[in-house]
Amino acid sequence: MQVNLDTRSVVTELDPDGMLNLVEDFPQQCLKALEIAERVTFKSLDRAPSLVVVAGMGGSAAGGDFMRALFDEHAAIPLIVNRDYDLPSFVGVGDMVFCSSYSGNTEETLSAYMAAKKKGAKVIAVTSGGKLKELAEADGFPVVIVPSGQPPRTALGYMLIPLIVACQKLRLIHDQDIRGVVELLEVAKKDWTVEAKGNEAKKLAIRLKGTVPILYGLGSWQGSIANRWRCQFNENAKMMAFVNVYPELNHNEILGWNDVANQGVAKFSGIVLEGGSESEKMKDRAAVTERLVGRQCEFEHVQARGDTLLGKMLSLAYLGDFVSIYLARLNGVDPETIESINKLKEALEQIS
């Protein structure tokens, strides 16, 4: 039976924890995060670090992927995202390490925190509390404390905006028009919320229902947003999705399509995420690839909004959040529950 995505009571029928509301609140979350971070004092650096690291996992690390793109465009030093217990050997004295854990109790991030402290790195913690807050305050490191009480995957604003503000204050990147981006997101929300007519997010969800989504980024940062879409599809809609990025996929994955019809998958659906200013060479790659893939997978192109890199990234990510919530309803699942992750954590606690 077709689910009526035009009726809010139907869309939220399997959403007792208000995930749709949390998605709709994202623009104001970004604004609140900006106000929180602006009140935090970040001591001026004695010397510029040679490297910036964002250490985190899952939704708490998502802000790091956005930061890496901003550094690639604006900064004089590199930024890496570290999703592990330890830090790379080249992280050393004076380097900047952001430890990002929404709960404050992520074991991998706590381990990375201790590694950063041992290496003599400068640490800034972003968290809602927990052990990370306790350790960082005791060690005299700056702590940005954000509101608690929601799934980390819905807290992108809280985990990203403080990183931007801190890097601006430390003069590691140029100032970003965060308030302007909030205005952009408010407009986008009106276009993608339940009551909106001609809703792009609903159309994409309906198209993806019952298929395996293939998410391609038309460039590096676009690939990071595609990965954010994948994570939201996994966690909210409880469905598998696959990600790759141009031009890399033209050197390997394009051959995977050759005999895909014999792999037992009923249907693939492709989404190509664009920023809007890609080179003609990159556009040609996508066009030729899609011709070669042919009937195996039909691709649809989705373009970001806004004029700045931050605006483009957040608007494109925001669209994926809405799509994942609508997909959850079409799939008949509660978008909030993460039963398998919780069981994994319980099993690991018993082992350790």
C-alpha positions as CSV (number, residue, x, y, z in Angstrom):
1,M,0.0,0.0,0.0
2,Q,1.3,3.4,-0.9
3,V,2.3,5.5,2.1
4,N,0.9,9.1,2.0
5,L,4.0,11.2,2.5
6,D,1.9,14.4,2.2
7,T,0.3,13.9,5.6
8,R,2.4,14.7,8.7
9,S,0.6,12.2,11.0
10,V,1.4,9.4,8.5
11,V,5.0,10.4,8.1
12,T,5.5,10.5,11.9
13,E,3.5,7.4,12.7
14,L,6.6,5.3,13.2
15,D,8.7,8.2,14.6
16,P,7.8,8.4,18.3
17,D,11.1,10.1,19.2
18,G,10.6,13.0,16.8
19,M,13.4,12.5,14.3
20,L,11.6,14.5,11.7
21,N,11.3,17.4,14.2
22,L,15.1,17.2,14.8
23,V,15.8,17.3,11.1
24,E,13.6,20.3,10.7
25,D,15.3,22.0,13.6
26,F,18.8,21.8,12.0
27,P,19.0,25.4,10.8
28,Q,18.3,26.7,14.3
29,Q,20.7,24.1,15.8
30,C,23.4,25.6,13.6
31,L,22.5,29.0,14.9
32,K,22.5,27.8,18.5
33,A,25.9,26.1,18.0
34,L,27.3,29.4,16.7
35,E,26.2,31.3,19.7
36,I,27.6,28.6,22.1
37,A,31.0,28.5,20.3
38,E,31.3,32.3,20.2
39,R,31.2,32.4,24.0
40,V,34.1,30.0,24.4
41,T,37.6,31.4,24.8
42,F,40.3,29.8,22.6
43,K,43.8,30.8,23.6
44,S,45.9,32.2,20.7
45,L,48.4,29.7,19.4
46,D,52.1,30.3,20.1
47,R,52.9,29.0,16.7
48,A,50.8,27.7,13.8
49,P,50.3,23.9,13.9
50,S,51.6,21.8,11.0
51,L,48.4,19.7,11.1
52,V,44.8,19.7,12.4
53,V,43.1,16.5,13.3
54,V,39.4,15.9,14.0
55,A,39.1,12.7,16.1
56,G,35.7,11.2,16.3
57,M,33.3,8.4,15.2
58,G,30.0,8.1,13.5
59,G,27.8,11.2,13.6
60,S,30.3,12.9,15.9
61,A,33.0,12.7,13.2
62,A,30.8,13.9,10.4
63,G,31.7,17.6,11.0
64,G,35.3,16.6,10.4
65,D,34.6,15.7,6.8
66,F,33.1,19.1,6.2
67,M,36.1,20.8,7.9
68,R,38.5,18.9,5.7
69,A,36.8,20.3,2.6
70,L,37.0,23.8,4.1
71,F,40.7,23.4,4.8
72,D,41.3,22.0,1.3
73,E,39.8,25.2,0.0
74,H,40.9,27.9,2.5
75,A,43.8,26.7,4.8
76,A,47.6,26.7,4.5
77,I,47.8,23.4,6.5
78,P,46.1,20.0,6.1
79,L,43.3,18.6,8.2
80,I,42.6,14.9,8.6
81,V,39.7,13.1,10.1
82,N,40.8,10.3,12.5
83,R,38.3,7.5,13.1
84,D,40.3,5.2,15.3
85,Y,41.6,4.5,18.8
86,D,45.0,5.9,18.1
87,L,46.5,8.9,16.2
88,P,48.9,8.6,13.3
89,S,52.6,8.7,14.2
90,F,53.1,12.1,12.5
91,V,50.8,13.9,14.9
92,G,53.1,15.7,17.3
93,V,53.8,18.6,19.7
94,G,51.9,21.7,18.9
95,D,49.5,20.1,16.4
96,M,45.8,20.8,16.9
97,V,43.5,17.9,17.7
98,F,39.8,18.4,18.0
99,C,38.2,15.5,20.0
100,S,34.6,15.3,18.9
101,S,32.2,13.1,20.8
102,Y,28.6,14.1,21.2
103,S,28.0,11.7,24.1
104,G,31.5,12.3,25.6
105,N,31.9,8.6,26.1
106,T,32.9,7.3,22.7
107,E,35.7,4.8,23.6
108,E,37.7,5.4,20.4
109,T,37.6,9.2,20.8
110,L,38.6,8.9,24.5
111,S,41.6,6.8,23.5
112,A,42.5,9.3,20.8
113,Y,42.2,12.1,23.4
114,M,44.8,10.4,25.6
115,A,47.0,9.8,22.6
116,A,46.8,13.5,21.7
117,K,47.7,14.6,25.3
118,K,50.6,12.2,25.4
119,K,52.0,13.5,22.1
120,G,51.8,17.1,23.4
121,A,49.2,18.2,20.9
122,K,46.9,21.1,21.6
123,V,43.4,19.7,22.3
124,I,39.9,21.2,21.9
125,A,37.0,19.1,23.0
126,V,33.5,19.3,21.5
127,T,30.9,17.3,23.5
128,S,27.7,17.4,25.4
129,G,29.3,16.0,28.6
130,G,30.5,12.6,29.7
131,K,34.1,11.5,30.3
132,L,35.5,13.7,27.5
133,K,34.3,16.8,29.2
134,E,35.6,15.6,32.6
135,L,39.1,14.8,31.2
136,A,39.4,18.0,29.1
137,E,38.4,20.3,31.9
138,A,40.7,18.6,34.3
139,D,43.6,19.0,31.9
140,G,42.8,22.6,31.2
141,F,41.8,22.2,27.5
142,P,39.0,24.3,26.0
143,V,35.7,22.5,25.9
144,V,32.7,23.5,23.8
145,I,29.7,22.0,25.6
146,V,26.6,21.5,23.4
147,P,23.1,20.5,24.4
148,S,22.6,16.8,25.0
149,G,19.7,14.4,24.5
150,Q,19.5,13.6,20.8
151,P,21.1,11.0,18.4
152,P,24.6,12.1,17.3
153,R,23.6,11.8,13.7
154,T,21.0,14.6,14.2
155,A,23.6,16.8,15.9
156,L,25.8,17.8,12.9
157,G,25.3,21.5,13.6
158,Y,26.5,21.1,17.2
159,M,29.5,19.0,16.1
160,L,30.5,21.2,13.1
161,I,29.9,24.8,13.8
162,P,32.1,24.9,16.9
163,L,35.0,23.5,14.8
164,I,34.5,26.3,12.3
165,V,34.3,29.0,15.0
166,A,37.4,27.7,16.8
167,C,39.4,27.6,13.5
168,Q,38.3,31.1,12.6
169,K,39.3,32.4,16.0
170,L,42.7,30.7,15.8
171,R,43.1,32.1,12.2
172,L,43.4,28.7,10.6
173,I,40.7,29.4,8.1
174,H,38.9,32.4,6.6
175,D,35.7,33.5,8.3
176,Q,32.6,31.7,7.1
177,D,29.2,33.3,6.6
178,I,27.5,30.9,9.0
179,R,24.4,33.1,9.6
180,G,23.9,33.4,5.8
181,V,24.1,29.6,5.6
182,V,21.4,29.3,8.3
183,E,19.1,31.5,6.2
184,L,19.8,29.3,3.2
185,L,18.9,26.2,5.2
186,E,15.7,27.8,6.5
187,V,14.5,28.3,2.9
188,A,15.5,24.7,2.0
189,K,13.5,23.4,5.0
190,K,10.3,25.0,3.7
191,D,10.9,23.2,0.3
192,W,11.5,19.8,1.8
193,T,9.2,19.5,4.8
194,V,6.1,17.4,4.8
195,E,3.7,20.1,3.7
196,A,5.8,21.4,0.8
197,K,4.4,20.9,-2.7
198,G,6.7,19.5,-5.4
199,N,8.9,18.2,-2.7
200,E,12.3,17.0,-4.1
201,A,13.1,15.0,-1.0
202,K,9.9,13.0,-1.2
203,K,10.4,12.3,-4.9
204,L,13.9,11.0,-4.3
205,A,12.7,8.8,-1.4
206,I,10.0,7.3,-3.5
207,R,12.4,6.6,-6.3
208,L,14.9,4.9,-4.0
209,K,12.4,2.8,-2.2
210,G,12.9,-0.9,-2.8
211,T,16.3,-0.4,-4.6
212,V,19.9,-0.3,-3.7
213,P,21.0,3.3,-3.7
214,I,24.3,4.1,-5.5
215,L,25.6,7.5,-4.3
216,Y,28.3,9.2,-6.4
217,G,30.0,12.5,-5.6
218,L,31.0,14.6,-8.6
219,G,34.3,15.5,-6.8
220,S,36.0,15.2,-3.4
221,W,33.8,17.1,-1.1
222,Q,30.7,15.9,-2.9
223,G,31.9,12.4,-2.2
224,S,32.0,13.3,1.5
225,I,28.3,14.4,1.3
226,A,27.4,11.2,-0.5
227,N,28.9,9.3,2.4
228,R,26.8,11.4,4.8
229,W,23.7,10.4,2.8
230,R,24.8,6.7,3.0
231,C,25.2,6.9,6.8
232,Q,21.8,8.5,7.2
233,F,20.2,5.9,4.9
234,N,21.9,3.2,7.0
235,E,20.9,4.6,10.4
236,N,17.5,6.2,9.7
237,A,16.0,4.2,6.9
238,K,17.8,0.9,7.9
239,M,18.9,0.2,4.3
240,M,22.1,-0.5,2.5
241,A,23.6,2.0,0.2
242,F,27.0,2.4,-1.6
243,V,29.2,5.4,-2.2
244,N,32.0,6.3,-4.6
245,V,33.5,9.5,-6.0
246,Y,34.5,10.9,-9.4
247,P,37.1,10.6,-10.9
248,E,38.3,7.7,-8.7
249,L,35.4,5.4,-9.6
250,N,36.3,5.6,-13.3
251,H,39.5,3.6,-12.4
252,N,37.8,0.7,-10.8
253,E,34.1,0.6,-10.0
254,I,33.0,1.3,-13.6
255,L,34.1,-2.3,-14.4
256,G,32.0,-3.6,-11.6
257,W,28.9,-2.7,-13.6
258,N,29.8,-5.0,-16.4
259,D,28.2,-8.2,-15.0
260,V,26.1,-6.7,-12.2
261,A,22.9,-8.1,-13.7
262,N,24.1,-11.6,-12.6
263,Q,24.7,-10.6,-9.0
264,G,21.2,-11.1,-7.8
265,V,20.3,-7.5,-7.1
266,A,16.8,-6.6,-8.3
267,K,17.4,-2.9,-8.9
268,F,19.9,-0.2,-8.4
269,S,19.1,3.6,-8.2
270,G,21.8,6.1,-8.8
271,I,22.2,9.6,-7.3
272,V,25.0,12.0,-8.4
273,L,25.6,14.8,-5.9
274,E,26.9,18.0,-7.5
275,G,28.1,21.4,-6.2
276,G,27.1,23.3,-9.4
277,S,30.6,24.5,-10.4
278,E,32.2,21.3,-11.5
279,S,34.5,21.4,-14.5
280,E,33.4,20.3,-17.9
281,K,35.8,17.4,-17.7
282,M,34.1,16.1,-14.6
283,K,30.7,16.5,-16.1
284,D,31.9,14.6,-19.2
285,R,33.1,11.8,-16.9
286,A,29.7,11.4,-15.3
287,A,27.9,11.5,-18.7
288,V,30.1,8.9,-20.3
289,T,30.0,6.7,-17.2
290,E,26.2,6.8,-17.2
291,R,26.0,5.8,-20.9
292,L,28.4,2.9,-20.2
293,V,26.4,1.7,-17.2
294,G,23.2,1.9,-19.3
295,R,20.2,0.0,-18.1
296,Q,22.0,-1.4,-15.1
297,C,21.3,1.8,-13.1
298,E,19.6,5.0,-13.9
299,F,21.2,8.1,-12.4
300,E,19.6,11.3,-11.3
301,H,21.7,14.4,-10.6
302,V,21.0,16.5,-7.4
303,Q,22.6,19.9,-7.1
304,A,23.6,21.8,-4.0
305,R,22.2,25.3,-3.1
306,G,24.1,28.4,-2.2
307,D,27.2,30.3,-3.3
308,T,29.7,29.3,-0.7
309,L,31.3,25.9,-0.1
310,L,29.9,25.7,3.4
311,G,26.4,26.5,2.1
312,K,26.6,24.0,-0.7
313,M,27.8,21.2,1.6
314,L,25.2,21.8,4.3
315,S,22.3,22.2,1.9
316,L,23.2,19.0,0.1
317,A,23.6,17.1,3.3
318,Y,20.3,18.6,4.6
319,L,18.4,17.2,1.6
320,G,19.8,13.8,2.4
321,D,18.6,14.0,5.9
322,F,15.0,14.6,4.7
323,V,15.2,11.8,2.1
324,S,16.4,9.4,4.8
325,I,13.4,10.2,7.1
326,Y,10.9,9.8,4.2
327,L,12.6,6.5,3.3
328,A,12.3,5.3,6.8
329,R,8.6,5.8,6.7
330,L,8.4,4.1,3.2
331,N,10.4,1.2,4.6
332,G,8.1,0.9,7.7
333,V,10.8,1.5,10.3
334,D,11.5,3.7,13.2
335,P,14.2,6.2,12.1
336,E,15.6,6.6,15.7
337,T,16.3,3.0,16.8
338,I,19.9,1.6,16.5
339,E,19.4,-1.8,18.0
340,S,22.3,-3.5,16.2
341,I,24.8,-0.8,17.3
342,N,23.5,-1.0,20.9
343,K,23.9,-4.8,20.9
344,L,27.5,-4.4,19.5
345,K,28.4,-2.0,22.3
346,E,27.0,-4.4,24.9
347,A,28.9,-7.3,23.5
348,L,32.2,-5.3,23.4
349,E,31.7,-4.2,27.0
350,Q,31.4,-7.9,28.1
351,I,34.6,-8.7,26.2
352,S,36.6,-5.9,27.7
